[in-house]
Amino acid sequence: MVNEQRVGQGGTGPGVISPDGSPIELYLQAEARGEDQLINAAIAPRSSILELGCGTGRITRPLVALGHQVLAVDESADMVAQITETETLCSTIEDLRLDRRFDLVLMMSYLINVPDDEARQRLLDTCAWHVKPDGLVLLQQHDRQSFAQPVVREREHRRLEVSDVEQLPGDRQAATMTHTVGDQSWSQRILVQNLSEAQLVGALRASGLELMDYLTPDRGWIRARPA
Ligand SMILES: C[S@@+](CC[C@H](N)C(=O)[O-])C[C@H]1O[C@@H](n2cnc3c(N)ncnc32)[C@H](O)[C@@H]1O
């Protein structure tokens, strides 16, 4: 199934592919690239964390190892099945309404850039529902520069090709990302809605959240709290 409102719009390659097109085998081989340390520096020790769209636990595992209590949520049962180190739940983010609140609600991987305003609002409503009154919401947003033009990046034995780049009306971008590791290759078509700060503030406010600041100079990491 491909849900038209997902950031990922379908993927191909070996192994199981999640509904948004994310390849499980690729994510299983991937490691954190400093995101865990960035998140850890923004929260108190032993925080309770609701991680939305956790995938195979690439960031979950390091956060648990750092002493945090993580509930990892993903709509793909195959993804969450890979996580044995902490509590997990298979659910769409939009439909999640737990009777629990968390010090941190984490929604990374550009899910906020879903190209549908209503879908984005539902994601943010879930973030707002689950954050404690004095808690934080951390969101990771897409960097338009990464889809500015076709590019190939190589690091150790991994290769990432960004191709078929399209600049679309309404500040949307689309590109095909092809990851190659050894002799295995996965392609995923990605469609994103870039957000101006005014759009971001408006979307947060509509869910009862307010923008605090950005964790990184490129504004890729957004810190918000209950308004
Ligand atoms: C690109 S992967 C990234 C996984 C993880 N955040 C990471 O950085 O390694 C995105 C994940 O979000 C999940 N996902 C996307 N949209 C979702 C939704 N609306 N509800 C629940 N899970 C979703 C996908 O199944 C996938 O596992």
The ligand as an ORCA input file, in Angstrom:
! r2SCAN-3c Opt
* xyz 0 1
  C      12.541      7.329      6.774
  S      12.086      6.187      8.024
  C      13.094      6.778      9.350
  C      13.061      5.967     10.595
  C      13.806      6.578     11.803
  N      13.164      7.810     12.252
  C      15.250      6.854     11.460
  O      15.632      8.019     11.345
  O      16.021      5.905     11.317
  C      10.466      6.803      8.380
  C       9.643      5.892      9.260
  O       8.439      6.547      9.608
  C       7.365      5.648      9.488
  N       6.176      6.452      9.188
  C       6.026      7.333      8.173
  N       4.826      7.921      8.243
  C       4.205      7.399      9.328
  C       2.934      7.613      9.933
  N       2.095      8.512      9.437
  N       2.609      6.906     11.041
  C       3.500      6.008     11.558
  N       4.710      5.756     11.031
  C       5.062      6.462      9.927
  C       7.752      4.694      8.386
  O       7.098      3.445      8.505
  C       9.256      4.591      8.590
  O       9.602      3.515      9.422
*
